[in-house]
Amino acid sequence: MKNFTLTDAELINLRVAHKAERNKKSAYRLNAIILLGSGWQIAQVKEALLLDDETLRNYVRKYQEGGIQELLTTNYSGRQSSLSSDQESLLCSELETTIHLTTASVIEFVKKTYGITYSSSGMTKLLHRLGYTYKKPKLIPGNPNREQQEEFVQFYESFLENKRENEEILFVDAVHPEHNTLAAYGWIKKGDKRCLKTNCGRQRLNLHGAVNAETMEVTLIESEKVNSDSTIELLEALTQHYFEADRLHIILDNARYHYSVR
């Protein structure tokens, strides 16, 4: 996980706590923090511990806020009651028609609809039991070349794992408000693919920017036109913003405005 690294002293304390911990759930939390703070990628920890992104990021947030004590605090509030089979069916119908981006959103829906309060861990267990997993819907691009896409993904994942620490990876493109659909994670039936149609059309506002592949930080400029001049202006802005980086790896598409005559 980007910018989350444990010191030697922290690792020792976490391993001591893990060894002494008798509660399986608490031990999993400690294990997740140890792995994420030791250089493991979040995808690797997800596969190893069978946990989702939201849960792992919540563990990291709690540890950063209050250390081991806060990490192992359940913060349980309210009475966790079971939904009836009819209520579970209605909840599934809600999840099929509306993508909830967080567990908290589902908890709020259940509370408003049925007057029943769930904890975050309780709702996560319920959703998993109902067959849902936390993932993104599938965007459907126009005229995709599947072989080229898979080849790039393999190259990119390998490159990301082996790049040097003080190097940044940036995806560059121009965007237009409401020009395209943005997919976010949400609770979707396990094994199902929820599709979002992408659209076309341009708006008056032109934004040229870059997103950091690891931190998701966005560097953005606004220009009257998206062309080679805006590309140069953006690259100059990136150079100034990441002045401490040894190297910037810029990934962009084959649009004409990404070529410069200057």
C-alpha positions in Angstrom: 0.0 0.0 0.0 1.4 3.4 -1.1 3.1 5.4 1.7 2.3 2.8 4.4 5.6 1.4 5.8 6.2 0.0 9.3 9.4 0.7 11.3 11.4 -2.1 12.8 10.0 -1.3 16.2 6.4 -1.3 15.0 6.9 -4.7 13.3 8.3 -6.1 16.5 5.4 -4.8 18.6 2.9 -6.1 16.0 4.5 -9.6 15.9 4.5 -9.8 19.7 0.8 -8.8 19.8 0.0 -11.3 17.0 1.8 -14.1 18.9 -0.1 -13.4 22.1 -3.5 -12.8 20.4 -6.0 -15.6 20.9 -8.9 -14.0 19.0 -8.8 -15.2 15.4 -10.3 -12.0 14.0 -7.9 -9.8 15.9 -5.0 -11.9 14.7 -6.1 -11.4 11.1 -6.1 -7.7 11.6 -2.6 -7.7 13.0 -1.5 -10.0 10.2 -2.9 -7.7 7.5 -1.1 -4.7 8.9 2.2 -6.6 9.2 1.9 -7.7 5.5 0.8 -4.3 4.1 3.5 -2.5 6.1 6.2 -4.9 4.9 5.9 -4.2 1.2 3.1 -6.6 0.2 0.7 -5.2 -2.5 -2.9 -4.9 -1.4 -3.9 -7.4 -4.1 -1.5 -10.0 -2.6 -2.9 -9.5 0.9 -6.5 -9.7 -0.4 -5.7 -13.1 -1.9 -3.8 -14.4 1.1 -6.3 -13.4 3.8 -9.5 -13.5 1.7 -10.4 -9.9 2.6 -11.7 -7.1 0.5 -10.1 -3.7 -0.3 -12.4 -1.7 1.9 -11.7 -3.9 5.0 -7.9 -3.7 4.5 -8.0 0.1 4.0 -10.1 0.4 7.2 -7.5 -1.6 9.1 -4.7 0.7 8.0 -6.8 3.8 8.8 -7.5 2.5 12.3 -3.9 1.6 12.9 -2.6 4.9 11.8 -5.1 6.7 14.0 -4.5 4.8 17.2 -2.0 2.0 16.8 -2.6 -1.6 17.9 -5.2 -0.6 20.5 -7.4 1.2 17.9 -6.9 -1.6 15.3 -8.3 -4.2 17.7 -11.2 -2.1 18.8 -14.4 -3.2 17.2 -16.3 0.0 17.9 -19.5 -2.0 18.1 -22.6 0.1 18.4 -26.2 -0.7 18.2 -28.0 -4.0 18.2 -27.2 -6.4 15.3 -30.4 -8.1 14.3 -30.9 -10.6 11.6 -33.1 -9.8 8.6 -35.9 -12.0 7.7 -35.8 -14.0 4.4 -38.2 -11.5 2.8 -36.1 -8.6 4.0 -32.9 -10.2 2.6 -34.7 -10.7 -0.7 -35.6 -7.0 -0.8 -32.1 -6.1 0.1 -30.8 -8.2 -2.8 -33.3 -6.4 -5.1 -31.9 -3.1 -3.9 -28.3 -4.2 -4.6 -29.3 -5.3 -8.1 -30.7 -1.9 -9.0 -28.4 0.4 -7.0 -24.7 0.1 -6.6 -23.7 0.9 -3.0 -20.2 2.2 -2.9 -19.5 1.4 0.8 -20.7 -0.9 3.5 -21.8 2.1 5.4 -24.2 2.9 2.6 -25.8 -0.5 2.8 -26.0 -0.2 6.6 -27.8 3.1 6.3 -30.3 1.7 3.7 -31.1 -1.3 6.0 -31.5 1.1 9.0 -33.8 3.4 7.2 -35.8 0.7 5.5 -36.2 -1.9 8.3 -35.1 0.0 11.4 -32.3 -2.6 12.0 -28.8 -1.5 12.9 -25.8 -3.5 11.7 -22.1 -3.1 12.5 -19.7 -2.8 9.6 -18.3 -6.3 10.2 -21.8 -7.7 10.6 -23.0 -6.2 7.4 -19.9 -7.4 5.5 -20.6 -10.9 6.7 -24.2 -10.7 5.6 -23.3 -9.4 2.2 -20.8 -12.2 1.7 -23.3 -14.7 2.9 -25.8 -13.4 0.3 -23.2 -13.9 -2.4 -21.9 -10.3 -2.9 -18.4 -9.1 -3.2 -16.8 -5.7 -3.3 -15.7 -4.9 -6.8 -16.0 -2.6 -9.7 -18.7 -2.8 -12.4 -17.3 -3.5 -15.9 -16.9 -0.6 -18.3 -17.6 -1.4 -21.9 -15.2 0.5 -24.2 -15.8 1.0 -27.9 -14.1 -1.4 -30.2 -11.6 -2.9 -27.7 -8.7 -5.1 -28.8 -8.7 -7.7 -26.1 -5.3 -9.2 -27.0 -3.6 -5.9 -26.8 -5.4 -5.0 -23.6 -4.3 -8.3 -21.9 -0.7 -7.8 -23.1 -0.6 -4.3 -21.6 -2.1 -5.5 -18.3 0.6 -8.2 -17.9 3.4 -5.7 -18.8 2.0 -3.1 -16.4 1.5 -5.4 -13.4 5.0 -6.7 -13.8 6.4 -3.2 -14.2 4.5 -1.9 -11.2 5.9 -4.6 -8.9 9.5 -4.1 -10.0 9.9 -0.4 -10.4 12.2 1.6 -8.1 10.7 3.2 -5.0 11.3 6.8 -6.0 9.7 6.6 -9.4 6.1 7.6 -10.2 3.7 6.1 -12.7 1.2 8.6 -14.2 -1.7 8.0 -16.6 -2.3 11.1 -18.8 -5.4 12.0 -20.7 -7.8 14.8 -21.4 -11.3 14.7 -20.0 -14.6 16.6 -20.5 -17.3 16.9 -17.9 -19.9 14.1 -18.3 -18.0 12.8 -21.3 -17.6 9.3 -20.0 -18.7 7.0 -17.2 -16.5 6.5 -14.2 -16.7 3.1 -12.5 -16.3 2.8 -8.7 -16.3 -0.2 -6.4 -19.6 -1.3 -5.0 -21.4 -4.4 -3.6 -22.2 -6.7 -6.6 -23.4 -10.3 -6.7 -20.4 -12.6 -6.7 -19.8 -14.1 -10.2 -21.9 -11.4 -11.9 -20.7 -8.6 -14.0 -22.5 -5.3 -13.7 -22.0 -3.2 -16.9 -22.0 0.6 -17.3 -22.4 1.9 -20.8 -19.8 4.5 -21.8 -21.0 7.5 -23.8 -19.7 10.0 -26.3 -20.0 13.7 -26.8 -17.9 16.7 -25.8 -18.6 19.6 -23.5 -17.2 23.2 -23.4 -14.8 22.6 -20.4 -11.5 21.0 -21.4 -9.4 19.4 -18.7 -6.0 17.8 -19.3 -4.5 15.9 -16.4 -2.6 13.0 -15.0 -3.5 10.5 -12.2 -0.9 8.8 -10.1 -1.4 5.0 -10.4 -0.6 4.3 -6.7 -1.8 7.4 -4.7 -4.6 8.3 -7.1 -3.4 12.0 -6.8 -4.6 14.1 -9.7 -2.6 16.8 -11.4 -4.9 18.9 -13.6 -4.8 21.9 -15.9 -7.6 23.7 -17.7 -7.1 24.8 -21.3 -9.1 26.4 -24.0 -8.2 23.5 -26.3 -6.7 20.1 -25.8 -3.7 20.0 -28.1 0.1 19.6 -28.1 0.4 22.9 -26.2 -1.8 21.7 -23.3 0.2 18.4 -23.4 3.5 20.3 -22.9 2.0 22.5 -20.2 0.8 19.4 -18.3 4.2 17.7 -18.6 5.8 20.9 -17.2 3.4 20.9 -14.3 4.1 17.3 -13.6 7.9 17.9 -13.6 7.4 20.7 -11.1 5.0 18.7 -8.9 7.2 15.6 -8.7 10.5 17.4 -8.5 11.8 14.9 -5.9 11.1 11.8 -8.0 14.0 10.2 -9.8 11.9 9.4 -12.8 8.3 9.8 -14.1 6.7 7.1 -16.2 4.0 8.7 -18.3 1.4 6.4 -19.8 -0.9 7.9 -22.5 -2.9 6.9 -25.5 -2.4 7.6 -29.2 -4.4 10.7 -29.4 -3.0 13.4 -31.7 -2.8 16.0 -29.0 -0.2 13.8 -27.2 2.2 14.5 -30.0 4.1 17.8 -30.1 5.8 19.7 -32.9 7.7 21.8 -30.5 
